[in-house]
Amino acid sequence: MRGWKEDDYLPGATIPLGGTARWNKTGSWRALTLPYFDRRLCIDCLLCWVTCPDGCIVMKDDEIQGIDLDYCKGCGICASVCPRGAITMVNKNES
């Protein structure tokens, strides 16, 4: 059995480049819920920003501005770590 070499070529193979999630919007196939952000309750602790697996928390001048729903898949991690309830999960049909 032959091993893989750096100069081997796979015709028709596609290898995705790192960071391609920003080029492929995922929000259209999210779970049945999506996050709702209430700026009035937010204390900018950044727990949601740190824990979001898709990097959907929008920041400006060290403040959370909202959630980029084009890339959010509705996992709810941001809502589960928010100590003030500034992020809640709502049914996407009710938003």
Secondary structure, 3 states (H helix, E strand, C coil): CCCCCCCCCCCCCCCCCCCHHHHCCCHHHCCCEEEEECHHHCCCCCHHHHHCCCCCEEEECCEEEEECCCCCCCCCHHHHHCCCCCEEEEECCCC
